[in-house]
Every structure is written in C-alpha cells, then in structure tokens.
C-alpha cells in the first residue's frame, strides 16, 4: 500500500493534489549524520503511483550534520537542482574538477547528461539543510554542465532548458500574496512558514501538485519561502 495519502480537489477544471511533509519517505543514514525525506518513489520505497510529476522525479529534503555527506557517486541523464536553506554545501564533481561552496540564496544546477560523478558534503561547523530536485531531461546524452547562480532575486525565474522547466522562488512576508504561473503543471514546495492555496493550508515540507494551473495565488501566513516548478504537459513527462 502506498504511504502517501494524496488529497485533491477540482477547482474550476484545475486539479490540486496535496502531499504532507510528514508523509515523505524516510531515507539517508541517521547514524552517519544524513537525514533524507523523499517526496517521490525512491530506492526501497517503491510506489508505482508516485514516480514523478511532470519532469520532476525527486524533491528531497536533506539534512547533513557537520562532517557528513554523500561520497562520490554517478549520475546520468538527470537535471539536478539544489537550493540551500541553512548552512553551506560543498560540491565536487568530475565536470568542474574542483569544489564549490553553495550557500542560502544560491541556485546550483548539475546537468549529468551522458555521465558525471560528484560528491556533496557539509564541511562547515553548522548543520546543513537543503532541498534537492531531480528532473528528467527532454533528451539524452550530451556534455555535462554545472553552474551556480549566486543570490538569485525573489521572483526571478531560473530556467532548466534540458527539462523545459522553470523554477520560481517566492519569499513572502506575512499576508503577502503571489500569483502562481499559469501552466499545464505546477509543483509547489513550501520551504519555510505556511501559505494558503485555493482555500487550503500548506506548511513547511508540504507540497502541491497542480494540473492545469490557472488564476491561482499563494497567501503567506507569517513569513514564508516557497519553490515552484513551472512545467509543460507533454505526455513524455508522465
């Protein structure tokens, strides 16, 4: 039986499925200082009804204790986007050949293409918390790419061309409102605080998967931070 109890509603032709943070699949290795919460089917938590939403195939909440990390491992044909919430993430991979430190406010993207190896660690003295999202590419192969955008501005869309997707960051003060993009598929992940969406409430760790999103907005309850994916609706994205 699937552990996710998705709830949905039809709002004028739109379908919204809400998935709560406490329903995420547990992962990582607590003894090694790694705590992971998976939003989608992953590893031993196989759920054929929760493999992906649009191009998005993973949205992991990660916590690394000082000195902990993921040893070098391979990826291919995956777009990997990382958002640091607290602390500093040290990234090393076979594309850049050197380490990069990613901090809160930075967006990191690794396009694995035809193959790349990387490691991710908390080399700092404070706990590290980040959200890592994997997207299936529209095509396969090619040369790996890596970039970090420092201090991305609120509301600035970040394009992931390989997956035909846009990431939107929203930092909202108490009572502030922000429109969702009108798109065939929109994924909303609440990083901090809480927001109202179509009459429902999303708290930190919660996510909404929206099909045929039109004329929707978020309203913050207290200060809030959200990540939103804008994606097309081609059948190839599942």
Legacy VTK file of the C-alpha trace (Angstrom):
# vtk DataFile Version 3.0
C-alpha trace
ASCII
DATASET POLYDATA
POINTS 238 float
0.000 0.000 0.000
1.285 3.452 -0.859
2.265 5.516 2.164
1.120 8.718 0.509
-2.488 9.645 1.054
-2.779 12.330 -1.581
-5.810 14.577 -1.262
-7.087 16.531 -4.195
-9.703 18.947 -5.305
-11.112 20.202 -8.568
-11.171 23.998 -8.684
-12.731 25.178 -11.929
-11.038 22.492 -14.045
-7.796 22.526 -12.068
-6.737 19.522 -10.030
-4.665 20.027 -6.876
-3.104 17.106 -5.014
-1.584 17.945 -1.630
1.178 15.810 -0.113
2.160 16.472 3.503
5.701 16.723 4.778
5.186 14.042 7.422
4.162 11.575 4.690
7.517 11.734 2.928
9.539 8.547 2.591
12.410 8.449 5.137
15.926 7.834 3.867
19.569 8.598 4.454
21.672 7.259 7.313
20.962 8.911 10.652
23.967 7.252 12.305
26.180 8.878 9.649
24.552 12.288 10.124
22.397 12.095 6.972
18.623 12.543 7.119
16.607 12.481 3.883
12.894 12.848 3.219
11.790 11.825 -0.267
8.683 13.236 -1.957
8.676 10.618 -4.730
9.186 6.872 -5.018
12.828 6.192 -4.253
15.017 3.154 -3.596
13.313 0.707 -1.233
10.227 2.944 -1.101
8.876 1.874 -4.488
5.457 3.276 -5.317
4.355 2.917 -8.960
1.711 5.607 -8.404
4.281 8.163 -7.213
7.132 8.020 -9.698
7.066 11.607 -10.934
5.058 14.734 -11.582
5.762 16.247 -14.957
9.542 16.353 -15.394
10.097 16.240 -11.619
11.264 12.834 -10.384
12.707 13.783 -6.969
12.262 16.531 -4.397
14.375 15.584 -1.392
14.689 17.448 1.883
18.245 16.808 3.063
19.911 17.425 6.424
23.634 16.832 6.928
25.418 17.099 10.255
28.849 18.789 10.279
31.326 16.482 8.561
28.625 14.301 6.992
27.977 13.906 3.308
27.380 11.802 0.227
30.540 10.168 -1.087
31.336 10.312 -4.794
28.635 8.636 -6.872
27.492 8.702 -10.513
24.548 10.316 -12.305
23.493 10.455 -15.921
20.582 11.884 -17.919
19.317 13.888 -14.940
18.963 17.606 -14.260
19.854 18.172 -10.577
18.890 21.492 -8.970
19.801 22.317 -5.366
18.526 25.048 -3.039
20.402 25.539 0.246
18.184 26.544 3.166
20.694 26.693 6.039
24.447 26.121 6.269
26.909 25.580 3.420
27.056 22.766 0.876
30.425 21.757 -0.575
30.098 20.201 -4.026
32.820 18.458 -6.019
32.348 16.801 -9.380
34.176 15.447 -12.405
32.885 18.326 -14.561
34.399 21.307 -12.751
37.306 19.410 -11.232
37.200 21.489 -8.058
34.971 22.212 -5.083
32.215 24.801 -4.947
30.522 26.097 -1.807
26.794 26.741 -2.195
25.071 28.996 0.338
21.499 30.093 1.109
20.136 32.158 -1.765
22.219 30.320 -4.382
20.780 28.007 -7.028
23.027 25.139 -8.106
22.417 23.076 -11.265
24.228 19.962 -12.420
23.199 18.545 -15.801
24.503 14.990 -15.661
23.986 14.387 -19.413
25.997 11.349 -20.563
27.607 10.907 -17.158
29.162 12.687 -14.208
30.413 11.753 -10.754
30.042 14.070 -7.774
30.073 14.285 -4.003
28.203 16.569 -1.615
29.316 17.303 1.922
28.854 19.534 4.911
32.392 20.747 5.512
31.166 23.536 7.789
30.700 23.710 11.548
26.909 24.215 11.446
24.133 21.820 10.389
23.289 21.882 6.679
19.776 21.789 5.252
18.971 21.821 1.554
16.319 20.827 -0.976
17.485 18.831 -3.970
15.276 18.333 -7.008
15.849 15.967 -9.928
14.218 16.422 -13.315
14.082 14.056 -16.260
15.623 15.609 -19.375
13.747 16.121 -22.620
16.630 14.400 -24.444
19.503 12.120 -23.525
23.281 12.309 -23.725
25.413 15.359 -24.382
28.081 17.108 -22.327
27.580 17.615 -18.562
27.082 21.202 -17.375
27.436 22.859 -13.985
26.608 26.321 -12.698
25.801 28.251 -9.541
23.700 31.426 -9.594
24.639 33.470 -6.547
21.952 35.310 -4.598
19.107 34.825 -7.042
16.465 37.533 -6.661
12.999 36.743 -5.416
10.622 36.154 -8.303
13.380 35.651 -10.876
12.632 32.506 -12.910
15.510 30.068 -13.229
15.378 28.111 -16.479
16.388 24.467 -16.782
16.311 24.132 -20.588
17.227 20.460 -20.559
13.936 19.670 -18.814
11.867 22.501 -20.365
11.121 23.714 -16.830
11.290 26.971 -14.864
11.990 27.287 -11.139
10.377 30.231 -9.322
11.459 31.346 -5.857
8.969 33.156 -3.642
9.876 34.777 -0.312
6.708 36.223 1.174
6.144 38.450 4.192
3.149 37.844 6.441
-0.055 38.483 4.479
1.706 38.910 1.133
0.273 37.257 -1.959
1.949 35.887 -5.065
0.459 34.511 -8.270
1.355 31.023 -9.400
2.450 30.648 -13.016
-0.301 29.561 -15.393
0.991 26.262 -16.733
-0.075 22.693 -17.533
1.791 21.520 -14.427
2.960 23.444 -11.356
4.679 21.937 -8.319
4.783 23.999 -5.107
7.130 23.061 -2.264
6.966 25.040 0.986
10.478 25.504 2.373
9.600 27.664 5.397
6.482 29.018 7.047
2.984 28.388 5.748
0.807 29.549 2.857
-2.811 29.351 1.784
-3.634 27.935 -1.646
-7.154 27.564 -3.076
-8.681 27.533 0.398
-6.205 25.006 1.833
-3.117 25.415 4.005
0.398 24.235 3.184
3.014 24.150 5.954
6.778 23.710 5.748
7.591 20.433 3.975
4.183 20.208 2.298
3.801 20.207 -1.484
1.013 20.731 -4.001
0.945 19.127 -7.441
-1.307 21.163 -9.699
-2.568 20.181 -13.137
-3.870 22.917 -15.463
-2.897 25.717 -13.092
-4.660 28.995 -13.884
-5.552 32.030 -11.773
-4.077 30.678 -8.540
-2.125 32.502 -5.856
-0.291 31.895 -2.599
-1.073 33.900 0.547
1.522 33.814 3.325
0.685 33.072 6.948
3.697 34.625 8.605
6.947 34.829 6.666
7.179 32.034 4.085
9.509 30.698 1.424
8.377 28.516 -1.477
9.894 26.832 -4.522
7.623 26.462 -7.556
8.242 24.466 -10.714
6.515 25.523 -13.920
6.377 22.617 -16.383
4.772 21.702 -19.694
2.191 18.994 -20.120
3.650 16.819 -22.855
2.869 13.115 -22.400
6.614 12.346 -22.457
6.843 13.830 -18.962
4.457 11.270 -17.460
LINES 1 239
238 0 1 2 3 4 5 6 7 8 9 10 11 12 13 14 15 16 17 18 19 20 21 22 23 24 25 26 27 28 29 30 31 32 33 34 35 36 37 38 39 40 41 42 43 44 45 46 47 48 49 50 51 52 53 54 55 56 57 58 59 60 61 62 63 64 65 66 67 68 69 70 71 72 73 74 75 76 77 78 79 80 81 82 83 84 85 86 87 88 89 90 91 92 93 94 95 96 97 98 99 100 101 102 103 104 105 106 107 108 109 110 111 112 113 114 115 116 117 118 119 120 121 122 123 124 125 126 127 128 129 130 131 132 133 134 135 136 137 138 139 140 141 142 143 144 145 146 147 148 149 150 151 152 153 154 155 156 157 158 159 160 161 162 163 164 165 166 167 168 169 170 171 172 173 174 175 176 177 178 179 180 181 182 183 184 185 186 187 188 189 190 191 192 193 194 195 196 197 198 199 200 201 202 203 204 205 206 207 208 209 210 211 212 213 214 215 216 217 218 219 220 221 222 223 224 225 226 227 228 229 230 231 232 233 234 235 236 237
